[in-house]
Each structure stands twice: as C-alpha cells, then as structure tokens.
C-alpha cells in the first residue's frame, strides 16, 4: 500500500522505518537537512517541500491509499489531510494533533483518525492511578464513558442488594457479573449482588473514584 507521510521529524522517522519494508512510502519534508537525512538513511522516496501545498502534495498522492500528517503544526496537518482527501482522492487521512483541543476540529473537518500525544499520556497516567482493586478495562470511543472491573467489597452497602434497588452513580450500569460457579452472567434488575463477586460496570470517567470508594475500597 502506498502511504504519504507529511513531516520528517523523530516520530515520522521511526514510523517510516516500520513501514518502509512492507509499504510504498513517500515522505514530504520542508526542512532540507531533515529531508536529506531521511533520504540517505531510509529506502523511501523523499520530497523536499511543504506538504500543505497542493502543487507539492498532489504528485506524491497519486495512487496513495493513506496520508499521515505528523508535523509540529496542527494547521499544517489539517490542511495536508484536507487536500489529500478532497483534491487528491486519498481515502484515509490520519493526523498528529499537538494541542489536544484541536482533536474535535480535526474530526469536524474530515480527518479520519487523529491522535494527541498529550492525551495519550494523560490516559496512561489515569490508567496507573492507584484505585487498588479496580481496573479500567476499556475506553468507549468518542465517549467519556469507560468499562471498569472489580470484585465487590464485603463491606460495600451494595452487598445483598438487587441492581434495581441499589443507587449507582449517575449513568453507571453493571453489564457483566460472575456467578458463584464462575460463569459470566448478563444481569437483570432483580439480580442480587454478593461480596467478592466480579463485576464489569460502565460509568462516566468522573465517577471512577466514587465507585471505587462505595463498592471496592471499604
């Protein structure tokens, strides 16, 4: 598959090293020294120029199935993705986002996938915050809700209550529980919760600590 990468910084360089063995990679870099370094070190086509300019981007995008914009400027990455998709027929556009506030902008203007190193780092830190006994198992895409897993504390007020009777934090719902024999159960409103029971619950990210305090850390 042909992939066009705009930007030849460190992130791009190591990404290119991974892709160049199995894909046809074209790199567009406007820093002459960086473009020369990549051309000398990697077996990929390198174009010296501004990847947000149509006259530079269009020839590189002929036959390309994907563009990946990795420069340090969000506006450059957005423009490159828009030109590639709207005017060069590239079906997939992926962009690096340096300011997390611009993630929604990228989506709104047609970028298929965008990532923010800052946001990824924040999520990694959040994952490692010590909610002993509770684990984040999944983040629901394009939502502030997550799935958490834990064993119900014997000291929790939820023990021996039905799901319908217990007051969960706003919007939180149990989606999977295990039975005494270890089988997984899709719970109903009349399902009774027992101490030590494994539970998977969907909740808003802001309610993690409350769930931990009320159902896990007692």
ROKEKE-603397 format. One record per atom (N, C-alpha, C, O): residue in three letters; x, y, z. Coordinates in steps of 0.1 Angstrom, whole numbers, plus 5000, padded with zeros to 4 digits. Example, Ala and Ser with C-alpha at 12.3 -4.5 7.8 and 13.67 -1.06 7.14 Angstrom:
residues 2
Ala513249435078;Ala512349555078;Ala513249675078;Ala514249675085;Ser512849785071;Ser513749895071;Ser512950005079;Ser513450115080;
***
This chain:
residues 218
Unk500849885000;Unk500050005000;Unk500950125000;Unk501950135007;Unk500450224992;Unk501250354992;Unk500750445003;Unk499550475005;Unk501750495011;Unk501450585022;Unk502250715020;Unk503450705018;Unk501650825021;Unk502350955021;Unk502451005035;Unk501451025042;Unk503651045040;Unk503851095053;Unk504351235052;Unk505351265045;Unk503651335058;Unk504051475058;Unk504751505071;Unk504151495082;Unk505951545070;Unk506751575082;Unk507751465084;Unk507451345084;Unk509051505086;Unk510151405088;Unk510851415101;Unk512051395102;Unk510151455112;Unk510751465125;Unk511051325131;Unk510951225124;Unk511351315144;Unk511751195150;Unk510551095150;Unk510850975147;Unk509351135153;Unk508251045152;Unk508050985139;Unk507950865137;Unk508151065128;Unk507951025115;Unk509050925111;Unk508850825104;Unk510350965115;Unk511450885111;Unk511350735116;Unk511550645108;Unk510950715128;Unk510850585133;Unk509550515128;Unk509550385126;Unk508550585125;Unk507350535118;Unk507750485104;Unk507250375100;Unk508450565097;Unk508850525084;Unk509750395084;Unk509550315075;Unk510550385094;Unk511450265095;Unk510550145096;Unk510950035091;Unk509450155103;Unk508550035105;Unk507750005092;Unk507549885089;Unk507450105084;Unk506550085073;Unk507350055060;Unk506749995051;Unk508550105059;Unk509250105046;Unk509449965040;Unk509649955028;Unk509549865049;Unk509849735044;Unk508649665037;Unk508849585028;Unk507449705041;Unk506249645035;Unk505349735027;Unk504449685021;Unk505649865027;Unk504749955020;Unk505550055012;Unk506750075014;Unk504950115002;Unk505550214994;Unk505350345001;Unk504250405001;Unk506350405006;Unk506250525015;Unk506950645008;Unk508050635002;Unk506150755008;Unk506650885003;Unk506650985014;Unk505650995021;Unk507851045017;Unk507951145028;Unk508051285022;Unk508851305013;Unk507251375027;Unk507351515023;Unk507851595035;Unk507251595046;Unk509051655034;Unk509651735045;Unk510151865039;Unk510851875029;Unk509851975046;Unk510252105041;Unk511552155047;Unk512052265043;Unk512152085056;Unk513452115061;Unk514452035053;Unk514451915053;Unk515352115046;Unk516252045036;Unk517151945043;Unk517351835037;Unk517751985054;Unk518651895061;Unk517951765065;Unk518451655064;Unk516751775071;Unk515951665075;Unk515651575063;Unk515651455064;Unk515251635052;Unk514851555040;Unk516051485035;Unk515951365031;Unk517251545035;Unk518451485031;Unk518851365040;Unk519251255035;Unk518651385053;Unk519051275062;Unk518151155060;Unk518651045061;Unk516851175059;Unk515951065057;Unk516250995044;Unk516250875043;Unk516551075033;Unk516851015020;Unk518150925021;Unk518150825014;Unk519050965029;Unk520350895030;Unk520250765039;Unk520950675037;Unk519250775048;Unk519250665058;Unk518150565055;Unk518250445060;Unk517150595048;Unk515950505045;Unk515750495030;Unk515950585022;Unk515250375027;Unk514950345013;Unk513550385010;Unk512750295007;Unk513250515010;Unk511950565007;Unk512050684999;Unk513150754999;Unk511050724991;Unk511050844983;Unk510850964992;Unk509950965000;Unk511751064990;Unk511651184999;Unk511451304990;Unk512151324980;Unk510451384993;Unk510151504986;Unk510451624994;Unk509951635006;Unk511251714989;Unk511651834997;Unk510651944993;Unk510551984982;Unk509751985003;Unk508752085001;Unk507752095012;Unk507852015022;Unk506852185010;Unk505752205020;Unk504552115017;Unk503952125007;Unk504252015026;Unk503251925024;Unk501851975025;Unk500851905022;Unk501652105029;Unk500352165029;Unk500052245016;Unk499052315016;Unk500952235007;Unk500752304994;Unk500352204983;Unk501052094982;Unk499352234976;Unk498752134966;Unk499852094956;Unk499951974952;Unk500552184950;Unk501552154940;Unk502652054944;Unk503151984936;Unk502852054957;Unk503851964963;Unk503151834966;Unk503751724964;Unk501951844972;Unk501351724977;Unk500751634966;Unk500751514967;Unk500051694956;Unk499351624946;Unk500151514939;Unk499751404938;Unk501351544934;Unk502151444927;Unk502451324937;Unk502551204932;Unk502751354949;Unk503151254959;Unk501951164962;Unk502151044966;Unk500751214961;Unk499551134965;Unk498951044954;Unk497950974956;Unk499551054942;Unk499050974931;Unk499150824935;Unk500250774937;Unk497950754935;Unk497950614939;Unk498050584954;Unk498050474958;Unk498150684962;Unk498250664977;Unk496850624983;Unk495850674979;Unk496950544993;Unk495750495000;Unk495650565014;Unk494550555020;Unk496650635018;Unk496650695031;Unk497650805032;Unk498750805026;Unk497250915039;Unk498151025042;Unk498251025058;Unk497251025065;Unk499451045062;Unk499751065077;Unk500451195079;Unk501651205074;Unk499851295085;Unk500451425087;Unk501051435101;Unk500251425111;Unk502351445102;Unk503051445115;Unk503851565118;Unk504851555126;Unk503551675112;Unk504351795115;Unk504051845129;Unk503151805136;Unk504851945134;Unk504552005147;Unk503552115147;Unk503352185157;Unk502852135135;Unk501852245134;Unk500552175131;Unk500452115120;Unk499552195139;Unk498252135137;Unk497552185124;Unk496952115117;Unk497752315121;Unk497152375109;Unk497752315096;Unk497052295087;Unk499052285097;Unk499652225085;Unk499152085083;Unk498852035072;Unk499052005094;Unk498551875094;Unk497051865088;Unk496751785080;Unk496251955093;Unk494851965089;Unk494751995074;Unk494051935067;Unk495552095069;Unk495452135055;Unk495952025046;Unk495351995036;Unk497051955050;Unk497551845042;Unk496551735041;Unk496351675030;Unk495851705052;Unk494851595052;Unk493651635043;Unk493151555035;Unk493251765044;Unk492151805036;Unk492451805021;Unk491651765013;Unk493651855017;Unk493951855003;Unk494051714998;Unk493551684987;Unk494651625006;Unk494851485001;Unk493451414999;Unk493351344989;Unk492551435008;Unk491251375007;Unk490351434997;Unk489751364989;Unk490251564997;Unk489351634988;Unk489751654974;Unk488951654965;Unk491051674972;Unk491551704959;Unk492451594952;Unk492751604940;Unk492951504961;Unk493951404955;Unk493351264956;Unk494051164952;Unk492151244961;Unk491551114962;Unk492151014972;Unk491950894970;Unk492851064982;Unk493350974992;Unk492250935002;Unk491751025008;Unk491950815003;Unk490750775011;Unk490950785026;Unk489950815033;Unk492150775031;Unk492350775046;Unk493350875050;Unk494450885044;Unk492950965060;Unk493751065065;Unk493951055080;Unk492951045087;Unk495251055084;Unk495551045098;Unk496451165102;Unk497351195095;Unk496151225114;Unk496951345117;Unk497451345132;Unk496751295141;Unk498651395133;Unk499151415147;Unk498551555152;Unk498451645144;Unk498051555164;Unk497551685170;Unk498451725182;Unk498551645191;Unk499051835180;Unk499951885191;Unk499151945203;Unk499651935214;Unk498052015200;Unk497252075210;Unk495951985211;Unk495151985202;Unk495751915222;Unk494551825224;Unk493251895221;Unk492251835217;Unk493152035223;Unk491952105220;Unk491552095205;Unk490352125202;Unk492452065197;Unk492252055182;Unk491751925177;Unk491451905165;Unk491551825186;Unk491151695182;Unk489751705176;Unk489451635165;Unk488851775182;Unk487451795176;Unk487551865163;Unk486751835154;Unk488451965161;Unk488552035149;Unk488951935138;Unk488351945127;Unk489851855140;Unk490351755130;Unk489151665126;Unk488951645114;Unk488451625135;Unk487251535132;Unk486251605124;Unk485651555114;Unk485951735128;Unk484951815121;Unk485251845107;Unk484351855098;Unk486551855104;Unk486951885090;Unk487451765082;Unk488151785072;Unk487051645087;Unk487251535078;Unk488451445080;Unk488651345072;Unk489251475090;Unk490351385093;Unk489851255099;Unk489051255109;Unk490251145093;Unk489651015097;Unk490050975111;Unk489250935120;Unk491350985114;Unk491850955127;Unk492951055131;Unk493751105123;Unk492851105144;Unk493851195149;Unk494251155163;Unk493451085170;Unk495451185166;Unk495951145179;Unk496751255186;Unk497351335179;Unk496651265199;Unk497351365206;Unk498351295216;Unk497851215225;Unk499551315215;Unk500551255224;Unk500251295239;Unk500351215248;Unk499851425240;Unk499451475254;Unk498251395260;Unk498351355271;Unk497251375251;Unk496051305256;Unk496351155259;Unk495951105269;Unk497151095250;Unk497550955253;Unk498350945266;Unk498050845273;Unk499251035268;Unk500051035281;Unk499051055293;Unk499250985303;Unk498151145292;Unk497151165303;Unk496351045306;Unk496151005317;Unk495950975295;Unk495150845297;Unk496050735303;Unk495550655311;Unk497350735299;Unk498250635305;Unk498350665320;Unk498450565328;Unk498550785324;Unk498650825338;Unk497450795345;Unk497450735356;Unk496250825339;Unk494950795346;Unk494850645348;Unk494350605359;Unk495350565338;Unk495250415340;Unk496050365352;Unk495650265358;Unk497150435355;Unk498050395365;Unk497750455379;Unk498350415389;Unk496750545379;Unk496450605392;Unk495950495401;Unk495150405397;Unk496350495414;Unk496150375422;Unk494750365428;Unk494450415439;Unk493850305420;Unk492550265426;Unk492650115428;Unk492150035421;Unk493250085440;Unk493549945443;Unk492349855442;Unk491349885449;Unk492349755434;Unk491249665433;Unk490349695421;Unk489449615418;Unk490449815415;Unk489649855404;Unk490549875392;Unk491649935393;Unk490049825380;Unk490849835368;Unk490049885356;Unk488849845354;Unk490549985349;Unk489950035337;Unk490249935326;Unk491349915322;Unk489149875320;Unk489449775310;Unk489149815296;Unk489649755286;Unk488449925295;Unk488149975281;Unk487650125281;Unk486850155290;Unk488050205272;Unk487550335270;Unk486650335258;Unk487150295247;Unk485450375259;Unk484450375248;Unk484850495239;Unk484850605243;Unk485050455226;Unk485450555216;Unk484450675215;Unk483250645215;Unk484950795214;Unk484150915212;Unk483150925224;Unk481950975222;Unk483550895236;Unk482650905247;Unk483450925260;Unk484650895260;Unk482850985270;Unk483551005283;Unk483250885292;Unk483650885304;Unk482650775287;Unk482350655295;Unk483450555293;Unk484050545283;Unk483650475303;Unk484650365304;Unk484050245310;Unk482950245316;Unk484750125308;Unk484350005315;Unk485349985326;Unk486549985323;Unk484849955338;Unk485749925349;Unk485449785355;Unk484349735354;Unk486449715360;Unk486349585365;Unk486749575380;Unk487849635383;Unk486049515388;Unk486449505402;Unk485649385409;Unk484649335404;Unk486149345421;Unk485449255430;Unk484749335440;Unk485349415447;Unk483449305442;Unk482649385452;Unk483149365466;Unk483249245471;Unk483449465473;Unk483949465487;Unk482849405496;Unk481649445495;Unk483249325506;Unk482249265516;Unk481649375524;Unk480649365530;Unk482349495525;Unk481949605533;Unk481049705526;Unk480549795532;Unk480849685513;Unk480049775505;Unk478549755508;Unk478049645510;Unk477849865508;Unk476449865510;Unk475649805499;Unk474449775500;Unk476349775488;Unk475749715476;Unk475549565478;Unk474649505472;Unk476249505488;Unk476149365490;Unk474749325494;Unk474149385502;Unk474249215488;Unk472949165490;Unk471749255486;Unk470649225489;Unk472049355478;Unk471049435472;Unk470849395457;Unk471849345451;Unk469649415452;Unk469549395438;Unk470049515430;Unk470149625436;Unk470249495417;Unk470749605409;Unk469749725408;Unk470049835408;Unk468449685408;Unk467349785408;Unk467249865420;Unk466949985420;Unk467549805432;Unk467449875445;Unk468649965448;Unk468450065455;Unk469849925443;Unk471049995447;Unk471150125439;Unk470850125427;Unk471550235445;Unk471750355438;Unk473150375433;Unk474050405441;Unk473350355421;Unk474650375415;Unk474950515411;Unk473950595410;Unk476150555410;Unk476450695405;Unk475750715392;Unk475550625384;Unk475450835389;Unk474650875377;Unk475250815364;Unk476350825361;Unk474350735357;Unk474650675344;Unk475450545345;Unk475650485335;Unk475850505357;Unk476550375359;Unk475650255358;Unk474650255364;Unk476150155351;Unk475350035350;Unk476249915350;Unk477349915344;Unk475849805356;Unk476549675356;Unk476249605343;Unk475049585340;Unk477249565336;Unk476949505323;Unk477349355323;Unk476749275316;Unk478249315332;Unk478649175333;Unk478949145348;Unk479549225355;Unk478549025353;Unk478948975366;Unk479248825365;Unk478848765355;Unk479948775375;Unk480148635375;Unk479248565386;Unk478848635396;Unk478948445384;Unk478148365394;Unk479048295404;Unk480348295402;Unk478548235414;Unk479348155424;Unk480148045417;Unk481148005423;Unk479647995406;Unk480347885399;Unk481447935389;Unk482147865383;Unk481548075388;Unk482548135379;Unk482048165365;Unk482748225357;Unk480748135362;Unk480248165349;Unk479848315348;Unk479548375358;Unk479948365336;Unk479648505334;Unk478148525332;Unk477548445325;Unk477648635337;Unk476148655337;Unk475848795332;Unk476448895336;Unk474848805323;Unk474248935319;Unk473248965329;Unk472148905329;Unk473449065338;Unk472549085349;Unk471249155346;Unk471149215335;Unk470249135354;Unk468949195353;Unk468649285365;Unk469449285374;Unk467549355365;Unk467249445377;Unk467149365390;Unk467449425400;Unk466649245389;Unk466449165401;Unk467649085405;Unk467549005415;Unk468749095398;Unk470049025401;Unk470549085415;Unk470749205416;Unk470948995424;Unk471449035437;Unk472949035436;Unk473548935431;Unk473549135442;Unk475049145442;Unk475549085455;Unk475049105466;Unk476649005454;Unk477248945466;Unk478748985467;Unk479449015458;Unk479148975480;Unk480549015483;Unk481548925475;Unk481348805474;Unk482548985470;Unk483648915462;Unk483248885448;Unk484148835440;Unk482048925444;Unk481648895430;Unk482348995420;Unk482549115423;Unk482848935409;Unk483449005399;Unk482449085391;Unk481449025387;Unk482649215389;Unk481649305382;Unk482349385372;Unk483449435374;Unk481749395360;Unk482149495350;Unk481049595348;Unk479949565346;Unk481449725350;Unk480449825351;Unk480849945341;Unk482049975340;Unk479849995334;Unk480050115325;Unk479750235333;Unk478650245340;Unk480650335333;Unk480450455340;Unk481050575334;Unk481950555325;Unk480750695338;Unk481450815334;Unk482750825341;Unk482950785352;Unk483750875333;Unk485150875339;Unk485150955352;Unk485950925361;Unk484351055354;Unk484351135366;Unk483851065378;Unk484051105389;Unk483150945376;Unk482650875387;Unk483450755392;Unk483050685400;Unk484650745386;Unk485550635390;Unk485850625405;Unk485650525411;Unk486250745410;Unk486650745424;Unk485450715433;Unk485650645443;Unk484250765430;Unk483050735438;Unk482750595438;Unk482450535448;Unk482850525426;Unk482550385425;Unk483550305434;Unk483250215441;Unk484850345432;Unk485950285440;Unk485650295455;Unk485850195462;Unk485250405460;Unk485050425474;Unk483850355479;Unk483850295490;Unk482750345471;Unk481550285476;Unk481450135474;Unk480750065481;Unk482250085464;Unk482049945460;Unk483249855461;Unk483249735461;Unk484449925462;Unk485749855462;Unk486549875475;Unk486949785482;Unk486850005477;Unk487750045489;Unk486850065501;Unk486350185503;Unk486749975509;Unk485849985521;Unk486649945534;Unk486149945545;
***
